[in-house]
Amino acid sequence: MRIQELREMTGSELLQRKADLEDERFNLNMRKSFKSLDNPLRLRLLRREMARINTVLREDELGMRQLAKSKTSILDDADATKKEKK
């Protein structure tokens, strides 16, 4: 996944993606310990994608870039309702 695609994701989507990658990496490392992998390059790609996600999350934390806002947020709906009442 490209860095621009990651920057368009929300924080919760990035954290979910990171957890999925960590699970896949763990499973590949377990399989690697028992036998050789069909695609050993996949481990490197997983590490790099996790590093990209960490970079995007850190940029947001430092305020260098803003992550995308949630598409469906309870707070956004409440704000819209308040504006309609006024």
KOLRO-717512 format. One record per atom (N, C-alpha, C, O): residue number from 1; residue in one letter; chain; atom name; x, y, z. Coordinates in nm, 2 decimals. Atoms other than C-alpha are relative to their C-alpha. Layout:
<rs>
+-----+----+----+----+--------+--------+--------+
!   i ! aa ! ch ! at !     xx !     yy !     zz !
+-----+----+----+----+--------+--------+--------+
! NUM !  A !  A ! CA !      X !      Y !      Z !
...
+-----+----+----+----+--------+--------+--------+
</rs>
This chain:
<rs>
+-----+----+----+----+--------+--------+--------+
!   i ! aa ! ch ! at !     xx !     yy !     zz !
+-----+----+----+----+--------+--------+--------+
!   1 !  M !  A !  N !   0.08 !  -0.12 !   0.00 !
!   1 !  M !  A ! CA !   0.00 !   0.00 !   0.00 !
!   1 !  M !  A !  C !   0.09 !   0.12 !   0.00 !
!   1 !  M !  A !  O !   0.19 !   0.13 !   0.07 !
!   2 !  R !  A !  N !  -0.08 !  -0.12 !   0.01 !
!   2 !  R !  A ! CA !   0.13 !   0.34 !  -0.09 !
!   2 !  R !  A !  C !  -0.02 !   0.10 !   0.12 !
!   2 !  R !  A !  O !  -0.13 !   0.09 !   0.18 !
!   3 !  I !  A !  N !   0.01 !  -0.09 !  -0.11 !
!   3 !  I !  A ! CA !   0.19 !   0.61 !   0.17 !
!   3 !  I !  A !  C !  -0.11 !   0.10 !  -0.01 !
!   3 !  I !  A !  O !  -0.18 !   0.13 !   0.09 !
!   4 !  Q !  A !  N !   0.12 !  -0.09 !   0.02 !
!   4 !  Q !  A ! CA !  -0.07 !   0.84 !   0.01 !
!   4 !  Q !  A !  C !  -0.13 !  -0.07 !   0.04 !
!   4 !  Q !  A !  O !  -0.22 !   0.00 !   0.10 !
!   5 !  E !  A !  N !   0.12 !   0.08 !  -0.04 !
!   5 !  E !  A ! CA !  -0.33 !   0.57 !   0.05 !
!   5 !  E !  A !  C !  -0.02 !  -0.01 !   0.15 !
!   5 !  E !  A !  O !  -0.13 !   0.00 !   0.20 !
!   6 !  L !  A !  N !   0.01 !   0.01 !  -0.14 !
!   6 !  L !  A ! CA !  -0.24 !   0.53 !   0.41 !
!   6 !  L !  A !  C !  -0.04 !   0.13 !   0.07 !
!   6 !  L !  A !  O !  -0.11 !   0.14 !   0.17 !
!   7 !  R !  A !  N !   0.03 !  -0.13 !  -0.05 !
!   7 !  R !  A ! CA !  -0.27 !   0.91 !   0.47 !
!   7 !  R !  A !  C !  -0.15 !   0.03 !  -0.01 !
!   7 !  R !  A !  O !  -0.20 !   0.12 !   0.06 !
!   8 !  E !  A !  N !   0.14 !  -0.03 !   0.02 !
!   8 !  E !  A ! CA !  -0.62 !   0.90 !   0.34 !
!   8 !  E !  A !  C !  -0.09 !  -0.09 !   0.09 !
!   8 !  E !  A !  O !  -0.21 !  -0.07 !   0.10 !
!   9 !  M !  A !  N !   0.08 !   0.08 !  -0.09 !
!   9 !  M !  A ! CA !  -0.73 !   0.64 !   0.60 !
!   9 !  M !  A !  C !  -0.01 !   0.07 !   0.14 !
!   9 !  M !  A !  O !   0.06 !   0.16 !   0.17 !
!  10 !  T !  A !  N !   0.02 !  -0.06 !  -0.14 !
!  10 !  T !  A ! CA !  -0.86 !   0.73 !   0.95 !
!  10 !  T !  A !  C !   0.09 !  -0.07 !   0.10 !
!  10 !  T !  A !  O !   0.15 !  -0.18 !   0.06 !
!  11 !  G !  A !  N !  -0.08 !   0.06 !  -0.11 !
!  11 !  G !  A ! CA !  -0.67 !   0.65 !   1.27 !
!  11 !  G !  A !  C !  -0.04 !  -0.14 !   0.03 !
!  11 !  G !  A !  O !   0.05 !  -0.22 !   0.05 !
!  12 !  S !  A !  N !   0.05 !   0.13 !  -0.04 !
!  12 !  S !  A ! CA !  -0.89 !   0.36 !   1.36 !
!  12 !  S !  A !  C !   0.03 !  -0.10 !  -0.11 !
!  12 !  S !  A !  O !   0.06 !  -0.22 !  -0.08 !
!  13 !  E !  A !  N !  -0.03 !   0.09 !   0.11 !
!  13 !  E !  A ! CA !  -0.85 !   0.21 !   1.01 !
!  13 !  E !  A !  C !   0.15 !  -0.04 !   0.00 !
!  13 !  E !  A !  O !   0.18 !  -0.15 !  -0.03 !
!  14 !  L !  A !  N !  -0.14 !   0.03 !  -0.01 !
!  14 !  L !  A ! CA !  -0.47 !   0.24 !   1.04 !
!  14 !  L !  A !  C !   0.04 !  -0.09 !   0.11 !
!  14 !  L !  A !  O !   0.12 !  -0.19 !   0.09 !
!  15 !  L !  A !  N !  -0.03 !   0.09 !  -0.12 !
!  15 !  L !  A ! CA !  -0.46 !   0.08 !   1.38 !
!  15 !  L !  A !  C !  -0.05 !  -0.15 !  -0.03 !
!  15 !  L !  A !  O !   0.02 !  -0.24 !   0.00 !
!  16 !  Q !  A !  N !   0.05 !   0.13 !   0.03 !
!  16 !  Q !  A ! CA !  -0.68 !  -0.21 !   1.25 !
!  16 !  Q !  A !  C !   0.09 !  -0.07 !  -0.11 !
!  16 !  Q !  A !  O !   0.12 !  -0.19 !  -0.10 !
!  17 !  R !  A !  N !  -0.09 !   0.05 !   0.10 !
!  17 !  R !  A ! CA !  -0.46 !  -0.25 !   0.94 !
!  17 !  R !  A !  C !   0.14 !  -0.05 !   0.06 !
!  17 !  R !  A !  O !   0.19 !  -0.15 !   0.03 !
!  18 !  K !  A !  N !  -0.12 !   0.04 !  -0.06 !
!  18 !  K !  A ! CA !  -0.15 !  -0.26 !   1.16 !
!  18 !  K !  A !  C !  -0.01 !  -0.13 !   0.08 !
!  18 !  K !  A !  O !   0.08 !  -0.21 !   0.08 !
!  19 !  A !  A !  N !   0.03 !   0.12 !  -0.08 !
!  19 !  A !  A ! CA !  -0.30 !  -0.52 !   1.39 !
!  19 !  A !  A !  C !  -0.01 !  -0.13 !  -0.10 !
!  19 !  A !  A !  O !   0.04 !  -0.23 !  -0.06 !
!  20 !  D !  A !  N !   0.01 !   0.11 !   0.10 !
!  20 !  D !  A ! CA !  -0.38 !  -0.74 !   1.08 !
!  20 !  D !  A !  C !   0.13 !  -0.04 !  -0.05 !
!  20 !  D !  A !  O !   0.16 !  -0.15 !  -0.07 !
!  21 !  L !  A !  N !  -0.13 !   0.02 !   0.05 !
!  21 !  L !  A ! CA !  -0.03 !  -0.70 !   0.95 !
!  21 !  L !  A !  C !   0.09 !  -0.07 !   0.11 !
!  21 !  L !  A !  O !   0.16 !  -0.16 !   0.07 !
!  22 !  E !  A !  N !  -0.08 !   0.07 !  -0.11 !
!  22 !  E !  A ! CA !   0.12 !  -0.80 !   1.29 !
!  22 !  E !  A !  C !  -0.04 !  -0.14 !   0.01 !
!  22 !  E !  A !  O !   0.04 !  -0.23 !   0.04 !
!  23 !  D !  A !  N !   0.05 !   0.14 !  -0.01 !
!  23 !  D !  A ! CA !  -0.10 !  -1.11 !   1.30 !
!  23 !  D !  A !  C !   0.06 !  -0.08 !  -0.12 !
!  23 !  D !  A !  O !   0.11 !  -0.19 !  -0.10 !
!  24 !  E !  A !  N !  -0.06 !   0.07 !   0.11 !
!  24 !  E !  A ! CA !   0.01 !  -1.21 !   0.95 !
!  24 !  E !  A !  C !   0.15 !  -0.02 !   0.01 !
!  24 !  E !  A !  O !   0.20 !  -0.13 !  -0.02 !
!  25 !  R !  A !  N !  -0.14 !   0.02 !  -0.02 !
!  25 !  R !  A ! CA !   0.37 !  -1.15 !   1.03 !
!  25 !  R !  A !  C !   0.03 !  -0.10 !   0.10 !
!  25 !  R !  A !  O !   0.12 !  -0.18 !   0.08 !
!  26 !  F !  A !  N !  -0.02 !   0.10 !  -0.10 !
!  26 !  F !  A ! CA !   0.35 !  -1.36 !   1.34 !
!  26 !  F !  A !  C !  -0.02 !  -0.14 !  -0.06 !
!  26 !  F !  A !  O !   0.06 !  -0.23 !  -0.03 !
!  27 !  N !  A !  N !   0.03 !   0.12 !   0.07 !
!  27 !  N !  A ! CA !   0.19 !  -1.64 !   1.14 !
!  27 !  N !  A !  C !   0.11 !  -0.05 !  -0.09 !
!  27 !  N !  A !  O !   0.15 !  -0.16 !  -0.10 !
!  28 !  L !  A !  N !  -0.11 !   0.03 !   0.10 !
!  28 !  L !  A ! CA !   0.46 !  -1.62 !   0.87 !
!  28 !  L !  A !  C !   0.12 !  -0.04 !   0.08 !
!  28 !  L !  A !  O !   0.19 !  -0.13 !   0.04 !
!  29 !  N !  A !  N !  -0.12 !   0.04 !  -0.07 !
!  29 !  N !  A ! CA !   0.73 !  -1.63 !   1.13 !
!  29 !  N !  A !  C !  -0.01 !  -0.14 !   0.07 !
!  29 !  N !  A !  O !   0.09 !  -0.21 !   0.07 !
!  30 !  M !  A !  N !   0.02 !   0.14 !  -0.05 !
!  30 !  M !  A ! CA !   0.58 !  -1.94 !   1.29 !
!  30 !  M !  A !  C !   0.02 !  -0.10 !  -0.11 !
!  30 !  M !  A !  O !   0.08 !  -0.20 !  -0.08 !
!  31 !  R !  A !  N !  -0.02 !   0.09 !   0.11 !
!  31 !  R !  A ! CA !   0.56 !  -2.11 !   0.96 !
!  31 !  R !  A !  C !   0.14 !  -0.01 !  -0.05 !
!  31 !  R !  A !  O !   0.19 !  -0.12 !  -0.08 !
!  32 !  K !  A !  N !  -0.14 !   0.00 !   0.04 !
!  32 !  K !  A ! CA !   0.91 !  -2.01 !   0.88 !
!  32 !  K !  A !  C !   0.09 !  -0.08 !   0.09 !
!  32 !  K !  A !  O !   0.19 !  -0.14 !   0.05 !
!  33 !  S !  A !  N !  -0.08 !   0.07 !  -0.09 !
!  33 !  S !  A ! CA !   1.04 !  -2.17 !   1.19 !
!  33 !  S !  A !  C !  -0.01 !  -0.16 !  -0.02 !
!  33 !  S !  A !  O !   0.08 !  -0.23 !   0.02 !
!  34 !  F !  A !  N !   0.03 !   0.14 !   0.03 !
!  34 !  F !  A ! CA !   0.89 !  -2.51 !   1.08 !
!  34 !  F !  A !  C !   0.05 !  -0.04 !  -0.13 !
!  34 !  F !  A !  O !   0.11 !  -0.15 !  -0.15 !
!  35 !  K !  A !  N !  -0.04 !   0.03 !   0.14 !
!  35 !  K !  A ! CA !   0.97 !  -2.50 !   0.71 !
!  35 !  K !  A !  C !   0.02 !   0.13 !  -0.07 !
!  35 !  K !  A !  O !  -0.01 !   0.24 !  -0.02 !
!  36 !  S !  A !  N !  -0.03 !  -0.12 !   0.08 !
!  36 !  S !  A ! CA !   1.07 !  -2.27 !   0.43 !
!  36 !  S !  A !  C !  -0.13 !   0.06 !  -0.05 !
!  36 !  S !  A !  O !  -0.23 !  -0.01 !  -0.07 !
!  37 !  L !  A !  N !   0.12 !  -0.07 !   0.05 !
!  37 !  L !  A ! CA !   0.82 !  -2.01 !   0.31 !
!  37 !  L !  A !  C !  -0.01 !   0.00 !  -0.15 !
!  37 !  L !  A !  O !   0.09 !  -0.01 !  -0.22 !
!  38 !  D !  A !  N !   0.02 !  -0.01 !   0.14 !
!  38 !  D !  A ! CA !   0.67 !  -2.00 !  -0.04 !
!  38 !  D !  A !  C !   0.05 !   0.13 !  -0.05 !
!  38 !  D !  A !  O !   0.11 !   0.14 !  -0.16 !
!  39 !  N !  A !  N !  -0.04 !  -0.13 !   0.04 !
!  39 !  N !  A ! CA !   0.73 !  -1.63 !  -0.05 !
!  39 !  N !  A !  C !   0.07 !   0.07 !   0.11 !
!  39 !  N !  A !  O !   0.00 !   0.15 !   0.19 !
!  40 !  P !  A !  N !  -0.07 !  -0.07 !  -0.11 !
!  40 !  P !  A ! CA !   1.00 !  -1.51 !   0.20 !
!  40 !  P !  A !  C !   0.00 !   0.15 !  -0.01 !
!  40 !  P !  A !  O !   0.02 !   0.22 !   0.09 !
!  41 !  L !  A !  N !   0.00 !  -0.15 !   0.02 !
!  41 !  L !  A ! CA !   0.99 !  -1.16 !   0.05 !
!  41 !  L !  A !  C !  -0.12 !   0.06 !   0.07 !
!  41 !  L !  A !  O !  -0.12 !   0.18 !   0.10 !
!  42 !  R !  A !  N !   0.12 !  -0.05 !  -0.07 !
!  42 !  R !  A ! CA !   0.64 !  -1.12 !   0.21 !
!  42 !  R !  A !  C !   0.03 !   0.05 !   0.14 !
!  42 !  R !  A !  O !  -0.03 !   0.15 !   0.18 !
!  43 !  L !  A !  N !  -0.03 !  -0.05 !  -0.13 !
!  43 !  L !  A ! CA !   0.80 !  -1.08 !   0.55 !
!  43 !  L !  A !  C !   0.06 !   0.14 !  -0.01 !
!  43 !  L !  A !  O !   0.03 !   0.23 !   0.08 !
!  44 !  R !  A !  N !  -0.06 !  -0.13 !   0.02 !
!  44 !  R !  A ! CA !   1.01 !  -0.78 !   0.43 !
!  44 !  R !  A !  C !  -0.11 !   0.10 !  -0.04 !
!  44 !  R !  A !  O !  -0.11 !   0.21 !   0.02 !
!  45 !  L !  A !  N !   0.11 !  -0.09 !   0.04 !
!  45 !  L !  A ! CA !   0.70 !  -0.63 !   0.27 !
!  45 !  L !  A !  C !  -0.09 !   0.04 !   0.12 !
!  45 !  L !  A !  O !  -0.14 !   0.15 !   0.13 !
!  46 !  L !  A !  N !   0.08 !  -0.03 !  -0.12 !
!  46 !  L !  A ! CA !   0.50 !  -0.66 !   0.59 !
!  46 !  L !  A !  C !   0.07 !   0.10 !   0.09 !
!  46 !  L !  A !  O !   0.01 !   0.19 !   0.14 !
!  47 !  R !  A !  N !  -0.07 !  -0.09 !  -0.08 !
!  47 !  R !  A ! CA !   0.77 !  -0.49 !   0.79 !
!  47 !  R !  A !  C !   0.00 !   0.14 !  -0.05 !
!  47 !  R !  A !  O !  -0.01 !   0.24 !   0.02 !
!  48 !  R !  A !  N !   0.00 !  -0.14 !   0.06 !
!  48 !  R !  A ! CA !   0.79 !  -0.20 !   0.55 !
!  48 !  R !  A !  C !  -0.14 !   0.06 !   0.01 !
!  48 !  R !  A !  O !  -0.14 !   0.18 !   0.03 !
!  49 !  E !  A !  N !   0.13 !  -0.06 !  -0.01 !
!  49 !  E !  A ! CA !   0.42 !  -0.15 !   0.54 !
!  49 !  E !  A !  C !  -0.04 !   0.04 !   0.15 !
!  49 !  E !  A !  O !  -0.10 !   0.14 !   0.17 !
!  50 !  M !  A !  N !   0.02 !  -0.03 !  -0.14 !
!  50 !  M !  A ! CA !   0.40 !  -0.16 !   0.92 !
!  50 !  M !  A !  C !   0.08 !   0.13 !   0.04 !
!  50 !  M !  A !  O !   0.03 !   0.21 !   0.11 !
!  51 !  A !  A !  N !  -0.08 !  -0.12 !  -0.02 !
!  51 !  A !  A ! CA !   0.68 !   0.11 !   0.92 !
!  51 !  A !  A !  C !  -0.07 !   0.12 !  -0.06 !
!  51 !  A !  A !  O !  -0.06 !   0.23 !   0.00 !
!  52 !  R !  A !  N !   0.07 !  -0.11 !   0.07 !
!  52 !  R !  A ! CA !   0.48 !   0.32 !   0.68 !
!  52 !  R !  A !  C !  -0.12 !   0.04 !   0.09 !
!  52 !  R !  A !  O !  -0.14 !   0.16 !   0.11 !
!  53 !  I !  A !  N !   0.11 !  -0.03 !  -0.09 !
!  53 !  I !  A ! CA !   0.18 !   0.30 !   0.91 !
!  53 !  I !  A !  C !   0.04 !   0.07 !   0.12 !
!  53 !  I !  A !  O !  -0.02 !   0.17 !   0.17 !
!  54 !  N !  A !  N !  -0.05 !  -0.07 !  -0.12 !
!  54 !  N !  A ! CA !   0.38 !   0.39 !   1.21 !
!  54 !  N !  A !  C !   0.05 !   0.14 !  -0.03 !
!  54 !  N !  A !  O !   0.03 !   0.23 !   0.05 !
!  55 !  T !  A !  N !  -0.04 !  -0.14 !   0.04 !
!  55 !  T !  A ! CA !   0.52 !   0.69 !   1.02 !
!  55 !  T !  A !  C !  -0.12 !   0.09 !  -0.01 !
!  55 !  T !  A !  O !  -0.11 !   0.20 !   0.04 !
!  56 !  V !  A !  N !   0.12 !  -0.09 !   0.02 !
!  56 !  V !  A ! CA !   0.18 !   0.82 !   0.93 !
!  56 !  V !  A !  C !  -0.07 !   0.03 !   0.14 !
!  56 !  V !  A !  O !  -0.11 !   0.14 !   0.16 !
!  57 !  L !  A !  N !   0.06 !  -0.02 !  -0.13 !
!  57 !  L !  A ! CA !   0.05 !   0.77 !   1.29 !
!  57 !  L !  A !  C !   0.09 !   0.10 !   0.08 !
!  57 !  L !  A !  O !   0.04 !   0.18 !   0.15 !
!  58 !  R !  A !  N !  -0.09 !  -0.09 !  -0.08 !
!  58 !  R !  A ! CA !   0.36 !   0.95 !   1.43 !
!  58 !  R !  A !  C !  -0.01 !   0.14 !  -0.06 !
!  58 !  R !  A !  O !  -0.01 !   0.24 !   0.02 !
!  59 !  E !  A !  N !   0.02 !  -0.13 !   0.06 !
!  59 !  E !  A ! CA !   0.31 !   1.24 !   1.18 !
!  59 !  E !  A !  C !  -0.12 !   0.07 !   0.05 !
!  59 !  E !  A !  O !  -0.12 !   0.19 !   0.08 !
!  60 !  D !  A !  N !   0.12 !  -0.05 !  -0.06 !
!  60 !  D !  A ! CA !  -0.04 !   1.28 !   1.31 !
!  60 !  D !  A !  C !   0.02 !   0.04 !   0.14 !
!  60 !  D !  A !  O !  -0.03 !   0.15 !   0.19 !
!  61 !  E !  A !  N !  -0.02 !  -0.03 !  -0.15 !
!  61 !  E !  A ! CA !   0.07 !   1.27 !   1.67 !
!  61 !  E !  A !  C !   0.08 !   0.13 !   0.01 !
!  61 !  E !  A !  O !   0.06 !   0.20 !   0.11 !
!  62 !  L !  A !  N !  -0.08 !  -0.12 !  -0.01 !
!  62 !  L !  A ! CA !   0.33 !   1.54 !   1.61 !
!  62 !  L !  A !  C !  -0.06 !   0.12 !  -0.07 !
!  62 !  L !  A !  O !  -0.01 !   0.23 !  -0.05 !
!  63 !  G !  A !  N !   0.07 !  -0.11 !   0.06 !
!  63 !  G !  A ! CA !   0.09 !   1.75 !   1.41 !
!  63 !  G !  A !  C !   0.06 !   0.04 !  -0.13 !
!  63 !  G !  A !  O !   0.02 !   0.15 !  -0.19 !
!  64 !  M !  A !  N !  -0.06 !  -0.03 !   0.13 !
!  64 !  M !  A ! CA !   0.29 !   1.74 !   1.09 !
!  64 !  M !  A !  C !  -0.11 !  -0.02 !  -0.11 !
!  64 !  M !  A !  O !  -0.11 !   0.06 !  -0.21 !
!  65 !  R !  A !  N !   0.11 !   0.03 !   0.10 !
!  65 !  R !  A ! CA !  -0.01 !   1.60 !   0.89 !
!  65 !  R !  A !  C !  -0.12 !  -0.04 !   0.08 !
!  65 !  R !  A !  O !  -0.11 !  -0.10 !   0.19 !
!  66 !  Q !  A !  N !   0.13 !   0.04 !  -0.06 !
!  66 !  Q !  A ! CA !  -0.38 !   1.55 !   0.98 !
!  66 !  Q !  A !  C !  -0.04 !  -0.13 !  -0.07 !
!  66 !  Q !  A !  O !  -0.04 !  -0.14 !  -0.20 !
!  67 !  L !  A !  N !   0.06 !   0.12 !   0.06 !
!  67 !  L !  A ! CA !  -0.53 !   1.20 !   0.93 !
!  67 !  L !  A !  C !  -0.14 !   0.03 !  -0.05 !
!  67 !  L !  A !  O !  -0.20 !   0.13 !  -0.01 !
!  68 !  A !  A !  N !   0.14 !  -0.02 !   0.05 !
!  68 !  A !  A ! CA !  -0.86 !   1.17 !   0.75 !
!  68 !  A !  A !  C !  -0.09 !  -0.02 !   0.12 !
!  68 !  A !  A !  O !  -0.07 !  -0.10 !   0.21 !
!  69 !  K !  A !  N !   0.10 !   0.02 !  -0.11 !
!  69 !  K !  A ! CA !  -1.16 !   1.21 !   0.97 !
!  69 !  K !  A !  C !  -0.09 !  -0.11 !  -0.04 !
!  69 !  K !  A !  O !  -0.10 !  -0.16 !  -0.15 !
!  70 !  S !  A !  N !   0.09 !   0.12 !   0.02 !
!  70 !  S !  A ! CA !  -1.41 !   0.93 !   1.02 !
!  70 !  S !  A !  C !  -0.11 !   0.04 !  -0.09 !
!  70 !  S !  A !  O !  -0.16 !   0.15 !  -0.08 !
!  71 !  K !  A !  N !   0.10 !  -0.03 !   0.09 !
!  71 !  K !  A ! CA !  -1.66 !   0.91 !   0.75 !
!  71 !  K !  A !  C !  -0.14 !   0.00 !   0.06 !
!  71 !  K !  A !  O !  -0.23 !   0.08 !   0.02 !
!  72 !  T !  A !  N !   0.12 !   0.01 !  -0.08 !
!  72 !  T !  A ! CA !  -1.94 !   0.82 !   0.99 !
!  72 !  T !  A !  C !   0.03 !   0.02 !   0.14 !
!  72 !  T !  A !  O !   0.07 !  -0.07 !   0.21 !
!  73 !  S !  A !  N !  -0.03 !  -0.03 !  -0.14 !
!  73 !  S !  A ! CA !  -1.90 !   0.99 !   1.32 !
!  73 !  S !  A !  C !  -0.13 !   0.04 !   0.07 !
!  73 !  S !  A !  O !  -0.21 !   0.12 !   0.02 !
!  74 !  I !  A !  N !   0.11 !  -0.04 !  -0.09 !
!  74 !  I !  A ! CA !  -2.16 !   1.02 !   1.60 !
!  74 !  I !  A !  C !   0.01 !   0.15 !   0.02 !
!  74 !  I !  A !  O !  -0.10 !   0.22 !   0.03 !
!  75 !  L !  A !  N !  -0.01 !  -0.14 !  -0.03 !
!  75 !  L !  A ! CA !  -2.02 !   1.36 !   1.68 !
!  75 !  L !  A !  C !  -0.03 !   0.09 !  -0.12 !
!  75 !  L !  A !  O !  -0.09 !   0.20 !  -0.10 !
!  76 !  D !  A !  N !   0.04 !  -0.08 !   0.12 !
!  76 !  D !  A ! CA !  -2.06 !   1.49 !   1.32 !
!  76 !  D !  A !  C !  -0.15 !   0.01 !  -0.01 !
!  76 !  D !  A !  O !  -0.20 !   0.12 !  -0.05 !
!  77 !  D !  A !  N !   0.14 !   0.00 !   0.00 !
!  77 !  D !  A ! CA !  -2.42 !   1.39 !   1.33 !
!  77 !  D !  A !  C !  -0.06 !   0.09 !   0.10 !
!  77 !  D !  A !  O !  -0.16 !   0.16 !   0.07 !
!  78 !  A !  A !  N !   0.05 !  -0.08 !  -0.11 !
!  78 !  A !  A ! CA !  -2.48 !   1.57 !   1.66 !
!  78 !  A !  A !  C !   0.02 !   0.15 !  -0.04 !
!  78 !  A !  A !  O !  -0.07 !   0.23 !  -0.01 !
!  79 !  D !  A !  N !  -0.02 !  -0.14 !   0.04 !
!  79 !  D !  A ! CA !  -2.32 !   1.89 !   1.53 !
!  79 !  D !  A !  C !  -0.09 !   0.04 !  -0.11 !
!  79 !  D !  A !  O !  -0.14 !   0.16 !  -0.11 !
!  80 !  A !  A !  N !   0.09 !  -0.03 !   0.11 !
!  80 !  A !  A ! CA !  -2.53 !   1.88 !   1.21 !
!  80 !  A !  A !  C !  -0.14 !   0.03 !   0.06 !
!  80 !  A !  A !  O !  -0.21 !   0.11 !   0.01 !
!  81 !  T !  A !  N !   0.13 !  -0.01 !  -0.06 !
!  81 !  T !  A ! CA !  -2.84 !   1.84 !   1.43 !
!  81 !  T !  A !  C !  -0.02 !   0.13 !   0.07 !
!  81 !  T !  A !  O !  -0.12 !   0.20 !   0.06 !
!  82 !  K !  A !  N !   0.00 !  -0.13 !  -0.07 !
!  82 !  K !  A ! CA !  -2.75 !   2.14 !   1.64 !
!  82 !  K !  A !  C !  -0.01 !   0.12 !  -0.10 !
!  82 !  K !  A !  O !  -0.08 !   0.22 !  -0.07 !
!  83 !  K !  A !  N !   0.00 !  -0.11 !   0.10 !
!  83 !  K !  A ! CA !  -2.69 !   2.36 !   1.33 !
!  83 !  K !  A !  C !  -0.14 !   0.01 !  -0.06 !
!  83 !  K !  A !  O !  -0.19 !   0.12 !  -0.08 !
!  84 !  E !  A !  N !   0.13 !   0.00 !   0.06 !
!  84 !  E !  A ! CA !  -3.03 !   2.26 !   1.19 !
!  84 !  E !  A !  C !  -0.10 !   0.07 !   0.10 !
!  84 !  E !  A !  O !  -0.20 !   0.13 !   0.05 !
!  85 !  K !  A !  N !   0.09 !  -0.05 !  -0.10 !
!  85 !  K !  A ! CA !  -3.21 !   2.36 !   1.52 !
!  85 !  K !  A !  C !   0.01 !   0.15 !   0.01 !
!  85 !  K !  A !  O !  -0.09 !   0.22 !   0.04 !
!  86 !  K !  A !  N !  -0.02 !  -0.14 !  -0.01 !
!  86 !  K !  A ! CA !  -3.06 !   2.71 !   1.51 !
!  86 !  K !  A !  C !  -0.05 !   0.07 !  -0.11 !
!  86 !  K !  A !  O !  -0.04 !   0.20 !  -0.12 !
+-----+----+----+----+--------+--------+--------+
</rs>
